[in-house]
Amino acid sequence: EDKVVQSPLSLVVHEGDTVTLNCSYEVTNFRSLLWYKQEKKAPTFLFMLTSSGIEKKSGRLSSILDKKELFSILNITATQTGDSAVYLCAVENGNYGQNFVFGPGTRLSVLP
Amino acid sequence: DSGVTQTPKHLITATGQRVTLRCSPRSGDLSVYWYQQSLDQGLQFLIQYYNGEERAKGNILERFSAQQFPDLHSELNLSSLELGDSALYFCASSVERKLGLQYNEQFFGPGTRLTVL
């Protein structure tokens, strides 16, 4: 059965800190890995990763995928209170159409 | 604003009843996905439609069904509702691309919060 594990489940940091969120997965036919940010509403897309070793970057956020070791990390540098959210990792299984399996999320709280 | 719309925003109903949730995808998106998010289960993929046809099925109960219409909007029907069906139901859409050429990201609607009393 496809599975996505995220760690830590919860994290409290202060503004300016750098954080690393982890996502490991088991999927029968990997197609892509996606990161989402969810505040009080719907998840919003951050990154899609398909190839190992290629870092994707957007401002203070960056992410990289290791398809050999089956994990991805999401880094946030110089955190701000607005980064407080649940960060979701999802893996796309290409076996039958597109089936997305989501991890439980990491709840990040950034204190002023 | 993702461009995906869902109605209604909130729905309160009783056990045993049937409800219909509606989703309009972003303009040009052919795929629609339904998800259920509850406190203890996280985000669970229910079902995907592509251009009117069922494409993938996740952990969708037999009491639930969905369809996608020719104008690409989708409806999720939930029947014989139970207390445990109370959750946030999200619809997402994406542009389906041919396997091997490109990959998809999903854009989520604001969700419908269903409360079963």
Chai-1 contact restraints between the chains, C-beta under 6 A:
chainA,res_idxA,chainB,res_idxB,connection_type,confidence,min_distance_angstrom,max_distance_angstrom,comment,restraint_id
A,S32,B,Y103,contact,1.0,0.0,6.0,A-B,restraint_1
A,K41,B,P110,contact,1.0,0.0,6.0,A-B,restraint_2
A,A42,B,F90,contact,1.0,0.0,6.0,A-B,restraint_3
A,A42,B,F108,contact,1.0,0.0,6.0,A-B,restraint_4
A,A42,B,P110,contact,1.0,0.0,6.0,A-B,restraint_5
A,A42,B,G111,contact,1.0,0.0,6.0,A-B,restraint_6
A,P43,B,F108,contact,1.0,0.0,6.0,A-B,restraint_7
A,F45,B,E105,contact,1.0,0.0,6.0,A-B,restraint_8
A,M48,B,E105,contact,1.0,0.0,6.0,A-B,restraint_9
A,T50,B,Y103,contact,1.0,0.0,6.0,A-B,restraint_10
A,Y96,B,A56,contact,1.0,0.0,6.0,A-B,restraint_11
A,G97,B,Q48,contact,1.0,0.0,6.0,A-B,restraint_12
A,G97,B,R55,contact,1.0,0.0,6.0,A-B,restraint_13
A,G97,B,A56,contact,1.0,0.0,6.0,A-B,restraint_14
A,Q98,B,Q48,contact,1.0,0.0,6.0,A-B,restraint_15
A,Q98,B,A56,contact,1.0,0.0,6.0,A-B,restraint_16
A,N99,B,A56,contact,1.0,0.0,6.0,A-B,restraint_17
A,F100,B,F45,contact,1.0,0.0,6.0,A-B,restraint_18
A,F102,B,L43,contact,1.0,0.0,6.0,A-B,restraint_19
A,P104,B,G42,contact,1.0,0.0,6.0,A-B,restraint_20
